[in-house]
Amino acid sequence: MYSLALGSAVVLLLAATLIAKLPLRWWWIRACEFPRLQLAFAALLTALLSLPLESPWRWLLLVASLLVVALQARFILPWTRLWPLQVQDAEPGHQSRCITLLIANVLTTNRRAARLLEIIRQNDPDVVLTLESDAWWQEQLDAELDEKWPHSVKIPLDNLYGMHLYSRLSLSNTRVEWLIQDDIPSIHTEVTLESGDTLRLHALHPRPPAPNESEETLWRDAELLLVGKTIHREPAPTIVAGDLNDVAWSRTTRLFCRISGMLDLRRGRGMYSTYHARYPLLRWPLDHVFTSEHFTLKALRRLPYFGSDHFAILVSLCFRPSRSDEHDCPEADGDERKWARETIREARSRDQQD
């Protein structure tokens, strides 16, 4: 009975690992990309549990378990300190050319606004981006932030896709766009640093792959890839921030980085998992900040719990274009760009049909 139960567990772990490799968009297939760390630890445990077995299946279970560990490690190792940095550390100084962003998915039903506002005051970022913020959240945020962060973009929605941007740095050429679906907004703006340098900021929160949201990842993938294509077509100092409802190591997020040439701050530093805030064993990195090669990293921190199912994340970047050649930017090949174009075209076509 013990060997049967252990064998069943190993089969499930191997199946989840192999299913994630299928190039299909069904939510339950793509969901297998999320818990790679958890699957790797579970497989390591089954490998240890198979050692005392006297069954003839002992070595098969051990090899299968270690195969799962190896396959998962291939994806998660770049988001550990064992991997080289993708975005280099900033040197001291140059404060006028630096920008600090705080990104927080507030959870619409969460009413602990005072705790988030306290975190914002303590960290004093230049830019605050909130996601899932509705009219109630806007009222709380306005009362505390409007004076010190006077430049703002406010999209209060009660459909879990509201978005608010508050900045002490001036904003220009600001647009609110509904890129793929007419109920999912995004913010696109230029931010002027104290030094006078200007960067582009894209704030995103695409629809997640989940049975109560979307049976497929098509619309999430298309939104990310559409922004990636725009960045590639119009190169400039750029930051992409938000809850992307995707993990850093997924097929789509890695393709987004290759399409856009953007860099992942977490690579070589750690996962900084932001979701789920209340369940330590079920956490993965869903809230992201990507940068173009023009920036170095001064600080990256996950902030304390404030009642949401997400932790907020704080990022400090320095605009250092003279160090661009220190970064190895990813690049997509022709087949990947074709696949991105077809994904965007299909999403737009199907959304219009719906």
RODO-2510 file (C-alpha; in nm, 4 decimals, decimal comma):
residues 354
     n   res          X          Y          Z
     1     m     0,0000     0,0000     0,0000
     2     y     0,2866     0,2377     0,0874
     3     s     0,4634     0,1762    -0,2462
     4     l     0,1348     0,2186    -0,4363
     5     a     0,0635     0,5529    -0,2680
     6     l     0,4202     0,6702    -0,3264
     7     g     0,4085     0,5550    -0,6880
     8     s     0,0825     0,7409    -0,7452
     9     a     0,2342     1,0585    -0,6036
    10     v     0,5365     1,0280    -0,8318
    11     v     0,3145     0,9706    -1,1367
    12     l     0,1132     1,2848    -1,0529
    13     l     0,4290     1,4921    -1,0086
    14     l     0,5731     1,3690    -1,3370
    15     a     0,2422     1,4260    -1,5174
    16     a     0,2147     1,7850    -1,3882
    17     t     0,5730     1,8493    -1,4974
    18     l     0,5203     1,7149    -1,8497
    19     i     0,1762     1,8728    -1,8968
    20     a     0,3289     2,2181    -1,8377
    21     k     0,5427     2,1648    -2,1488
    22     l     0,2396     2,1361    -2,3785
    23     p     0,2011     2,4446    -2,6048
    24     l    -0,1691     2,4792    -2,5222
    25     r    -0,3553     2,7702    -2,3611
    26     w    -0,6101     2,5901    -2,1447
    27     w    -0,5947     2,7359    -1,7940
    28     w    -0,5333     2,4044    -1,6165
    29     i    -0,2345     2,3292    -1,8398
    30     r    -0,0765     2,6719    -1,7925
    31     a    -0,1514     2,6520    -1,4194
    32     c     0,1017     2,3683    -1,4010
    33     e     0,3724     2,6277    -1,4691
    34     f     0,3003     2,8100    -1,1445
    35     p     0,3999     2,5683    -0,8630
    36     r     0,7349     2,4583    -1,0041
    37     l     0,9150     2,5139    -0,6734
    38     q     0,6469     2,3227    -0,4822
    39     l     0,6569     2,0354    -0,7326
    40     a     1,0368     2,0193    -0,7089
    41     f     1,0275     1,9977    -0,3280
    42     a     0,7514     1,7363    -0,3396
    43     a     0,9574     1,5276    -0,5853
    44     l     1,2633     1,5592    -0,3642
    45     l     1,0517     1,4284    -0,0767
    46     t     0,9255     1,1294    -0,2801
    47     a     1,2861     1,0545    -0,3789
    48     l     1,3863     1,0378    -0,0119
    49     l     1,0808     0,8298     0,0766
    50     s     1,1599     0,5795    -0,1983
    51     l     1,5083     0,4987    -0,0608
    52     p     1,3955     0,2611     0,2199
    53     l     1,1640     0,0669    -0,0115
    54     e     1,2469    -0,2966    -0,0767
    55     s     1,0094    -0,3084    -0,3714
    56     p     1,1479    -0,3731    -0,7220
    57     w     0,9962    -0,0323    -0,8107
    58     r     1,2350     0,1458    -0,5774
    59     w     1,4850     0,2621    -0,8393
    60     l     1,2156     0,3552    -1,0887
    61     l     1,0461     0,5786    -0,8306
    62     l     1,3785     0,7304    -0,7307
    63     v     1,4816     0,8063    -1,0897
    64     a     1,1373     0,9469    -1,1793
    65     s     1,1402     1,1694    -0,8714
    66     l     1,4879     1,3011    -0,9466
    67     l     1,3850     1,3595    -1,3081
    68     v     1,1027     1,5841    -1,1857
    69     v     1,3478     1,7732    -0,9625
    70     a     1,5874     1,8233    -1,2549
    71     l     1,3163     1,9357    -1,4988
    72     q     1,1719     2,1844    -1,2506
    73     a     1,5138     2,3124    -1,1431
    74     r     1,5856     2,4032    -1,5053
    75     f     1,3101     2,6640    -1,4837
    76     i     1,3467     2,7931    -1,1293
    77     l     1,7265     2,8167    -1,0914
    78     p     1,7516     3,1495    -1,2820
    79     w     1,5352     3,3002    -1,0059
    80     t     1,7781     3,2035    -0,7312
    81     r     2,1098     3,3486    -0,6160
    82     l     2,2859     3,0630    -0,7960
    83     w     2,2301     3,2423    -1,1294
    84     p     2,4065     3,5493    -1,2745
    85     l     2,2276     3,8823    -1,2362
    86     q     2,0314     4,0001    -1,5368
    87     v     2,0013     4,3601    -1,4121
    88     q     2,3219     4,4887    -1,2564
    89     d     2,3424     4,6545    -0,9151
    90     a     2,3440     5,0340    -0,9021
    91     e     2,6437     5,2223    -0,7706
    92     p     2,5956     5,4837    -0,4931
    93     g     2,4840     5,8331    -0,5853
    94     h     2,3007     5,9620    -0,8931
    95     q     1,9868     6,0040    -0,6796
    96     s     1,8283     6,2528    -0,9198
    97     r     1,8349     5,9843    -1,1891
    98     c     1,6692     5,7195    -0,9709
    99     i     1,3043     5,6234    -0,9336
   100     t     1,1325     5,4172    -0,6628
   101     l     0,8072     5,2364    -0,7399
   102     l     0,5668     5,0647    -0,5025
   103     i     0,3276     4,8159    -0,6656
   104     a     0,0363     4,6757    -0,4648
   105     n    -0,2581     4,4588    -0,5633
   106     v    -0,4871     4,5758    -0,2844
   107     l    -0,7618     4,3075    -0,3217
   108     t    -1,0866     4,4946    -0,3827
   109     t    -1,2641     4,3514    -0,0762
   110     n    -0,9715     4,4264     0,1561
   111     r    -1,0485     4,7199     0,3858
   112     r    -0,7111     4,7583     0,5581
   113     a    -0,6241     5,0707     0,3633
   114     a    -0,4655     5,2337     0,6689
   115     r    -0,2000     4,9623     0,6816
   116     l    -0,1114     5,0053     0,3126
   117     l    -0,0959     5,3821     0,3522
   118     e     0,1372     5,3390     0,6485
   119     i     0,3636     5,1182     0,4320
   120     i     0,3596     5,3834     0,1587
   121     r     0,4534     5,6587     0,4057
   122     q     0,7344     5,4473     0,5524
   123     n     0,8902     5,3724     0,2128
   124     d     0,8128     5,7087     0,0485
   125     p     0,8218     5,5904    -0,3152
   126     d     0,8194     5,8238    -0,6137
   127     v     0,5403     5,6280    -0,7800
   128     v     0,2576     5,4227    -0,6287
   129     l     0,0649     5,1776    -0,8463
   130     t    -0,2395     5,0020    -0,7028
   131     l    -0,4350     4,7248    -0,8708
   132     e    -0,7882     4,5980    -0,8003
   133     s    -0,8613     4,9426    -0,6527
   134     d    -1,2259     5,0551    -0,6763
   135     a    -1,4037     5,3795    -0,5810
   136     w    -1,3742     5,3019    -0,2077
   137     w    -0,9996     5,2512    -0,2419
   138     q    -0,9688     5,5684    -0,4466
   139     e    -1,1318     5,7656    -0,1664
   140     q    -0,8832     5,6279     0,0877
   141     l    -0,5835     5,6773    -0,1404
   142     d    -0,6797     6,0283    -0,2494
   143     a    -0,7087     6,1498     0,1089
   144     e    -0,3478     6,0524     0,1836
   145     l    -0,1653     6,0672    -0,1482
   146     d    -0,3094     6,3510    -0,3562
   147     e    -0,1022     6,6211    -0,1877
   148     k     0,2404     6,4563    -0,1929
   149     w     0,1849     6,2552    -0,5118
   150     p    -0,0078     6,5140    -0,7166
   151     h     0,0293     6,3548    -1,0611
   152     s    -0,2178     6,0719    -1,0947
   153     v    -0,4191     5,8409    -1,3193
   154     k    -0,7358     5,6992    -1,1635
   155     i    -0,9450     5,4126    -1,3001
   156     p    -1,1836     5,3016    -1,0211
   157     l    -1,3589     4,9801    -1,1249
   158     d    -1,5531     4,7205    -0,9290
   159     n    -1,4630     4,4297    -1,1612
   160     l    -1,1245     4,3561    -0,9932
   161     y    -0,9374     4,5481    -1,2652
   162     g    -0,9394     4,8998    -1,1232
   163     m    -0,6015     5,0728    -1,1318
   164     h    -0,4563     5,3867    -0,9714
   165     l    -0,1237     5,5553    -1,0331
   166     y     0,0076     5,8310    -0,8040
   167     s     0,3376     6,0052    -0,8734
   168     r     0,5418     6,2869    -0,7264
   169     l     0,7308     6,2965    -1,0564
   170     s     0,5560     6,4659    -1,3464
   171     l     0,3683     6,2542    -1,6000
   172     s     0,3170     6,3331    -1,9682
   173     n     0,1607     6,1780    -2,2784
   174     t    -0,0550     5,9677    -2,0463
   175     r    -0,3003     5,7204    -2,1988
   176     v    -0,5461     5,4722    -2,0548
   177     e    -0,5860     5,1889    -2,3024
   178     w    -0,8049     4,8799    -2,3248
   179     l    -0,5591     4,6764    -2,5241
   180     i    -0,7336     4,3453    -2,5805
   181     q    -1,0603     4,3414    -2,3832
   182     d    -1,2885     4,6358    -2,3107
   183     d    -1,3049     4,5677    -1,9344
   184     i    -0,9281     4,5406    -1,8740
   185     p    -0,7506     4,8798    -1,8589
   186     s    -0,3808     4,9580    -1,8712
   187     i    -0,1872     5,2799    -1,8112
   188     h     0,0872     5,4088    -2,0417
   189     t     0,2716     5,7269    -1,9542
   190     e     0,6039     5,9070    -1,9578
   191     v     0,7687     5,9892    -1,6256
   192     t     1,0221     6,2705    -1,5916
   193     l     1,2945     6,2117    -1,3334
   194     e     1,4382     6,4905    -1,1169
   195     s     1,7371     6,4920    -1,3521
   196     g     1,5100     6,5788    -1,6446
   197     d     1,5497     6,2345    -1,8055
   198     t     1,2273     6,0748    -1,9275
   199     l     1,1210     5,7116    -1,9190
   200     r     0,8127     5,5224    -2,0335
   201     l     0,5997     5,3351    -1,7824
   202     h     0,3480     5,0650    -1,8748
   203     a     0,1170     4,9520    -1,5912
   204     l    -0,0634     4,6237    -1,6589
   205     h    -0,3056     4,3825    -1,4945
   206     p    -0,4196     4,1264    -1,7539
   207     r    -0,6943     3,8715    -1,6937
   208     p    -0,5729     3,5602    -1,5064
   209     p    -0,6157     3,2038    -1,6310
   210     a    -0,8739     3,0605    -1,3909
   211     p    -1,2113     2,8860    -1,4292
   212     n    -1,4040     3,1850    -1,2917
   213     e    -1,2115     3,4341    -1,5117
   214     s    -1,0923     3,2755    -1,8342
   215     e    -1,0768     2,9167    -1,9553
   216     e    -0,7689     3,0085    -2,1599
   217     t    -0,4601     3,2243    -2,1220
   218     l    -0,5099     3,3727    -2,4696
   219     w    -0,6114     3,7232    -2,3562
   220     r    -0,3453     3,7509    -2,0875
   221     d    -0,0786     3,6299    -2,3300
   222     a    -0,1949     3,8657    -2,6042
   223     e    -0,1881     4,1729    -2,3781
   224     l     0,1653     4,1022    -2,2591
   225     l     0,2910     4,0282    -2,6098
   226     l     0,1208     4,3368    -2,7552
   227     v     0,3011     4,5593    -2,5032
   228     g     0,6227     4,3690    -2,5731
   229     k     0,5889     4,4365    -2,9462
   230     t     0,5269     4,8070    -2,8799
   231     i     0,8415     4,8311    -2,6665
   232     h     1,0463     4,6566    -2,9355
   233     r     0,9065     4,8794    -3,2094
   234     e     0,9608     5,2036    -3,0146
   235     p     1,2824     5,1542    -2,8154
   236     a     1,3261     5,3920    -2,5210
   237     p     1,4059     5,3733    -2,1477
   238     t     1,1078     5,1693    -2,0293
   239     i     0,9594     5,0105    -1,7175
   240     v     0,6743     4,7584    -1,7165
   241     a     0,5041     4,7053    -1,3811
   242     g     0,1961     4,5334    -1,2433
   243     d     0,0266     4,2117    -1,1485
   244     l     0,0752     4,0097    -1,4660
   245     n    -0,1114     3,7036    -1,3344
   246     d     0,1804     3,4967    -1,4543
   247     v     0,4953     3,3602    -1,2974
   248     a     0,8404     3,4820    -1,3931
   249     w     0,9456     3,1483    -1,5451
   250     s     0,6357     3,0808    -1,7553
   251     r     0,6419     3,0328    -2,1299
   252     t     0,4530     3,3607    -2,1833
   253     t     0,6553     3,5847    -1,9496
   254     r     0,9853     3,4595    -2,0865
   255     l     0,8559     3,5168    -2,4407
   256     f     0,7427     3,8679    -2,3419
   257     c     1,0991     3,9427    -2,2309
   258     r     1,2430     3,8124    -2,5581
   259     i     0,9869     3,9991    -2,7711
   260     s     1,0429     4,3274    -2,5853
   261     g     1,4093     4,2911    -2,4896
   262     m     1,3139     4,3707    -2,1301
   263     l     1,5095     4,2468    -1,8286
   264     d     1,3824     4,0702    -1,5165
   265     l     1,5065     4,2221    -1,1891
   266     r     1,4569     3,8951    -1,0039
   267     r     1,6925     3,6844    -1,2123
   268     g     1,9956     3,6020    -1,0015
   269     r     1,8378     3,7570    -0,6913
   270     g     1,5466     3,5402    -0,5824
   271     m     1,1782     3,4849    -0,6435
   272     y     1,0330     3,7555    -0,4175
   273     s     0,7003     3,5729    -0,4377
   274     t     0,4079     3,8105    -0,3843
   275     y     0,1079     3,5741    -0,4019
   276     h    -0,0538     3,4159    -0,1976
   277     a     0,0200     3,6366     0,1047
   278     r    -0,1740     3,4182     0,3487
   279     y    -0,0476     3,0753     0,2380
   280     p     0,3336     3,0449     0,2611
   281     l     0,3401     2,7041     0,0905
   282     l     0,1440     2,8315    -0,2097
   283     r     0,3428     3,1343    -0,3177
   284     w     0,4828     3,2433    -0,6514
   285     p     0,5925     3,5712    -0,8144
   286     l     0,2911     3,7322    -0,9849
   287     d     0,3725     4,1030    -0,9360
   288     h     0,6545     4,2160    -1,1619
   289     v     0,8785     4,5021    -1,2657
   290     f     1,0704     4,4661    -1,5927
   291     t     1,3151     4,7230    -1,7250
   292     s     1,4983     4,8054    -2,0445
   293     e     1,8765     4,7896    -2,0487
   294     h     1,9029     5,1569    -1,9444
   295     f     1,8582     5,0881    -1,5715
   296     t     2,0485     4,9413    -1,2800
   297     l     1,8894     4,8154    -0,9600
   298     k     1,9287     4,9975    -0,6318
   299     a     1,6777     4,8027    -0,4190
   300     l     1,4185     4,5277    -0,4498
   301     r     1,2001     4,4341    -0,1528
   302     r     0,8800     4,2517    -0,0772
   303     l     0,6846     4,4577     0,1732
   304     p     0,4854     4,3482     0,4814
   305     y     0,1362     4,2015     0,4787
   306     f    -0,1455     4,4573     0,4636
   307     g    -0,4583     4,2423     0,4322
   308     s    -0,4486     4,1636     0,0615
   309     d    -0,3833     3,8247    -0,0955
   310     h    -0,0754     3,9910    -0,2516
   311     f     0,2274     4,1439    -0,0869
   312     a     0,3308     4,4822    -0,2194
   313     i     0,6723     4,5081    -0,3827
   314     l     0,9175     4,8012    -0,3767
   315     v     1,1720     4,8637    -0,6529
   316     s     1,4344     5,1375    -0,6812
   317     l     1,5951     5,1813    -1,0234
   318     c     1,8648     5,4176    -1,1465
   319     f     1,8730     5,5487    -1,5019
   320     r     2,2259     5,4620    -1,6168
   321     p     2,2295     5,4288    -1,9974
   322     s     2,6100     5,4359    -1,9944
   323     r     2,5978     5,0884    -1,8346
   324     s     2,3601     4,9399    -2,0923
   325     d     2,6324     4,7218    -2,2407
   326     e     2,6643     4,5402    -1,9065
   327     h     2,3255     4,3790    -1,9671
   328     d     2,2613     4,0809    -2,1917
   329     c     1,9180     4,1547    -2,3395
   330     p     1,7028     3,8592    -2,4504
   331     e     1,5894     3,8528    -2,8121
   332     a     1,3123     3,6634    -2,9897
   333     d     1,3636     3,4747    -3,3138
   334     g     1,1421     3,4960    -3,6216
   335     d     0,9181     3,2051    -3,5221
   336     e     0,8537     3,3564    -3,1788
   337     r     0,7613     3,6939    -3,3281
   338     k     0,5258     3,5206    -3,5704
   339     w     0,3643     3,3286    -3,2837
   340     a     0,3213     3,6557    -3,0906
   341     r     0,1524     3,8231    -3,3887
   342     e    -0,0850     3,5306    -3,4338
   343     t    -0,1697     3,5273    -3,0614
   344     i    -0,2588     3,8978    -3,0656
   345     r    -0,4615     3,8606    -3,3851
   346     e    -0,6554     3,5629    -3,2486
   347     a    -0,7306     3,7365    -2,9171
   348     r    -0,8627     4,0477    -3,0878
   349     s    -1,0702     3,8441    -3,3323
   350     r    -1,2262     3,6232    -3,0675
   351     d    -1,2964     3,9131    -2,8332
   352     q    -1,4860     4,0919    -3,1100
   353     q    -1,6853     3,7745    -3,1816
   354     d    -1,7750     3,7402    -2,8136
***
